[in-house]
Amino acid sequence: MDGVMHSPTTLPAMPGMLARSLLTLLRNDNSQAEADKIEHEYSLEALSVKRIDAYKNMFGGFVSDIPLSLFYCLAQRTHLAQMLDKRFPWPAPGLVHLNNRLEQLEQIQPDQPFYIKASVSVPARGPQVSPRRLRPKFEVSFYQDNKEVVRCVSTYQVMKAQGKEAPRAKKPEAKIDKPNWTYLHHWQLGSGLGRRYARVSGDFNPIHLHPFTSRWFGFNKPIIHGMYMMARAQADIERIEGQSANYIDVTFKRPVILPARIRLWRNSDSPEGYEVRNNDNTQVQLEGKIRFPS
């Protein structure tokens, strides 16, 4: 961070922003516009012991005093504040998370507040722009004592509201054949898990909550938060390694529709690589990398 003292605004609380985010459903910006960058600065209170414990208890297994994945919850709160900016052209509810990278750069002080620098790169849009190109990229940096302690980079896909899913003919899928990968264990995800995780994380995106609201975005049933899977993998792999992760990079390949039974796999040749696959071992649903201090 540069040496200049800034005057950030206090990062708004989640409940008020969630209510305001519903108003963004009225946005329908199909106008022609060039790519843009929206920048903000915020201040954020120190993490409470209660907040940290609630998050850790959701998963179990974390070695980290403050799990790196928890910072996505703080980053997402920042994302929502930026989405409420009138310059952000799309509805906040229903954005689908494509990938995420978290990196711890310095030791995190549990009793210190944060200064946040945030930017969102808004892609060019217009009637001739493919919906698949509508992928805003959010970058959030957390500072303590003028040092960047954590960086989070997230990409989302803008989803247009849809009706019911069109029926698709199912094709037989071959088993994934990766001899150098080791199956660790399975996770059983209940139909209400999205609501449970929402209460801990603050992510009440309707695509995760209930069949009625997930149908707005083309899913007959809710899908689990991608960052739930990332956090659970972090907890499980930290328990195996016996140390705290300082780098996590994930790409969400396929949605996991609730309820579900899914499996965690790890690359035996390159242990930083892991995957979450369906129970039949025919689909990769998350690809990830996790690193530990050398």
N, C-alpha and C positions, 0 to 999 in steps of 0.2 A: 504494500500500500504506500502511496506517496506520503510525504511528511506533513501534508496539510490537514488540519483538523476540519472535519465535515460536520454538517448539521443534519443528521438523518432524522427521518420521521419514525415514530414508534410503530413497529410492525403490528397491524391490526389483529385482534383476536379472531380465532376461527369462527365462533358462532355467528357473529355479526356478518362476517364475510360470506358465510354459507348462505345466509338469507338473501344477501344482496346478489349473490351469484345466480340465483334463480331468475333475476331480472335480465341477465345476459342471454337467456333463452330467446329473448325477443330480437337478438341481433341476427341479421341476415344480410351480411355484407358480401355482395357479389360484384362490387364495383372494381374497376381496374385500379391497381395500386402497385407501386414499386416496393421492393423489399425495404424494411425499416428496422431500426433497433431502438428498443425502449429500455431506459436505464433508471434505476432507483437506488436509494440508499436508505437503510432501515437500522433501527436499534432493537435489540431483543434481550429480554431478561435472561438471567442464568437459568439453566435447567434445574428444576426442583427434583429432590430425591424421590418424591412421590411419582413424578412423571417418568423418571428413569426406571424405577422399580416396576411400574405398571407395564412398561414396554418389555423389559427383560422377562417378566413373569408370563407374558403372552407366549413366549417361545421356550424359554429354558435353554441352558447350555452355553449361553454367552460367557466367555472369559473376560471380555472387555468390561471395564467399569462403566464406560459410556459407549454403547455399540455404535459403530460407524453408520450402520443403516438407520439409526434413529435420526441422523441429520437429514435424511430425505424428508422426514415428517416436517422438520423445520423449513427445509427448502421448499416443500410443497406449499406450506403456509405463505411463503414468499411468492411462489408462483401465482397463487390465487389472488394475492394483493395486486400483482401485476396484471392479471387477467381482468381485474375490475377497472383498470385504467381504460378510459374511453378510446385510446389509440389501439387497444387490442381488439381485433375485429370479430372474433368468434365467441360463441357461448362457452362458458367455462365448464358446465356439466357435460360429461360425455366424451371429453378428450381422452384418447387412448394412449397410454404410456408405451413407447417403443423401445427405448433403451435408457440406461442410466449409468453414470460413472461417479463414484465417490472416492475421495482420496484424503487421507489424514496427513497433513504436512508438518504439524507441530503438536506438542503435547496439549491436550485440552484441559483447561482449568475448570473444574466443576462448579466453582463458586463465582465465576466471572461472567458478566454479560457479554453480548456479542454485538459487534458492528458488522453490518451486512452490505456488501455490494452486489447488486443483481442486475442482470440484463436479459432481455428476451429478443432473439433475432426472429422477426416476423417475415416470412417468405413473401415473395410477390404473389399477387392473387388477381383474379379476374375471370370472366366467363370462359376464356380459352385455356385457363390453367387447370391441369388435371387435379382432382381432389387428392390424389396420392402425393402431390407435391406440397400440400398444405401441412407442413411439419415445423411448427415453431420450436426453437431451441432455447432453453433456459439455462443460464449460468449463474450460480450463486456461490459467493465466497464469504466465509465466516471468519471474522477477525477477533482476536483478543490481544490487548496490549500492543496494538499495531502490527501483530503478526497474523498472517493467514494460517488458520489452523485446519480448516476443512474446506474442500472445494467440491461442489456438486454440479454435474452437467447432465441435463435431461432433455430428451426429445419426445414430442408428442405428435400424434396424428389427429387432425381435425376430422370428426365424424359427423356426417350429415344425418339428421333424423330420418329414420326409416320405418317402414311397417314391419310386418312379420317376416321372419326369415323365409326365403324361398326354399322349398324342398330340394335337396341335392341327392343325386344318386351316389351311394356309397361304393367306393372301390376298395377291394381288398388291399391291405397295406402290408408290406414286408417288414419283418423284424429288423431293427437296427443292428447292424453287424459291426461292432467296434471292439475288437479283441483286447485293446489296451485300456478299456474302461471297466471300472469296478462298481458294481451295485452296492450302495451303502444301506439304504432302507427305504421304506415307503412312508408316505404321509396320507392320512385319511382326513379329508376336508369335508366338513358338514355343510348343509345348505345354508345355515345361518352364519357361517364363518366370516363372510364379508361384513356383516353388521358388527360382529364382535371386534374385528380388526379396526373397523371405522371408529369405534369408540376409543380405542387406544391411540390410533394414529391421527385422527382428525380428518381422514379422507372419506367423506360421505358422498363421493361421486355416485350418482344413482345407478350407474351401470353395474355396481357391485352389490346393491342392497336388496333388491326384491324383483321377482319376475315382472311385476307391473312396470317398474321403472326401467329395467334393463331392456324391455321391448322397444322403448323409444329409440334405442340405438342398435336394433337388429338382433338382439339376443333373447331367446325365449326364456332363458334362466340367467341369473346373475353370474358374473365371472369373478374369480378371486383377484384381488389386487396383485399386480406383478411384484410389488415391493414386499408383500407378505412372503412370497416365495424366496425373494432375495434375502430377507432378514432371517427366515427359517434356515436357509442354507448356511448363512453366516454363523448362526448359533451352533448348528450341527458340526460344521467343519472346525470352528474354534474349539469345540469340545474335543474333537479328535486330535487337533494340533496342540492344544494346551496353551495357546497364546492368542493375542488380540490381532484381528485383521486390520491393516492400514490402507487397503486398496480393494475396491470391488467394482467390477465392470460387468454389466449384464445387458443382454438383448432378449426381448420377449418375442418368441417365435410364433406361438399360438396361444389363444386364450384358454384358460382352464375353467370350464363351465361347472358350477357347483350343483350337487355334491360331486366329489371326485376322489379317486385314489391315484396318487401320483408317486413317482419314484425319484430318488436322488442318486446320481451317478457321479463318479470322479475319475479323471484321467490318471491312470497309473503311471504313465510315462512323464507327464507334466502335471504335477499335483495342483497347480494353480487353476487348472481347467475343471469345470463341473457342468453338469446338465441336469435339468429336471425333465423327466419323460413321463408319458402316460403309462398306465399300469400294464398295457399290452406290449410296451417297448416298441411301438411303431411310430411314435411322434416325439420330437424334441419340442418342449414347450418353453424352455428357458435355456439360454447358453450363458455361462458366466465364467469370470476369472476372479480369483481371490488371492491376495498376497499378504505376506506377513513380514515384519521387520527382519532383515537379514542378520 
